[in-house]
Amino acid sequence: MSVLLAVDGDSFAHRAYHALPKSIRGNMIVGVTNMLTRLWESEHPDAVLVAWDTLEVPTYRHEAFDAYQSGRVFEDSLLEQLAVMPGLTESLGFTVGKGAGYEADDFLAAAAQAWPGELLVATSDRDAFQLASDRVTILQPTRGVSEISRIGPAEVRERYGVDPEQVPDLIALRGDPSDKLPGARGIGPKKAAELLSRYRTLEDVLAAGRFAAEAEDLRLYRRIAQMDASAPLPPLKHQTPTWAEASSFVRALGITGLADRLASRA
């Protein structure tokens, strides 16, 4: 069975930028390249998709809910490095997932729907737990990006007390501070999981007469939390990394140490 590695590029880019010293030239580029290299070597995928947000264009989530992800301020150096990341991905020989109006994780959902074989989803965003299945495993970094936890349906149930397909319902009820989703008033993670254990879905909870005054808000939060598998996936094909091209790409950016390491792999 062919294996696709689908990576939430923005998730790892932000993680690398804040984990590595700013004194390292191109710290995000170095961190993400090292991570992609380690994942390629450890997982031996047949193909790699690296997905990116399009920060310049709002998604339907931003348009439907003004507070969504509000208050996020990015340093200029972070934005400058983010701008070159799709080019870095292509120089490595990997497929880029990026499209106006879509977030990186929407491309992960699209890949889960389209790829016929095994899918490894690398991300630190726990919203992706909704994708876990008998052929989709979430690779969640711990300790920076040096260690990886493997999350399948059993691990989702162990951590959250719900099945993977219930994760958007759980997020809607309990809220998500990182995305500024408030959730249902007075409901935390444990109570949300209990409700879903009893009623299965948010719609069933609402049909039972719970949260009548908040029903439309909660439906909106669930829609926001649900990954959009309609993201326009580029063709996914078997690949071999193009280390020499990547070396030239980062050397042109003045990151010589990384360029030398990539050249040694060519």
ABEGO torsion letter per residue (X at the ends): XBBBBBBBAAAAAAAAAAABBAABBGAAAAAAAAAAAAAAAAAGBABBBBBBBBAABBBAAAAABAABGBGBBBBAAAAAAAAAAAAAAAAAGBBBBBBBGBBAAAAAAAAAAABABBBBBBBABAAAAAABBAABBBBBBBGEAABBBBBBAAAAAAAAGBBAAAAAAAAAAAEBAAAGBAEBBGBBAAAAAAAAAAAGBAAAAAAAGBGAAAAAAAAAAAAAABBBAABBBBBBBBBBBBAAAAAAAAAAAGBAAAAAAAAAAX
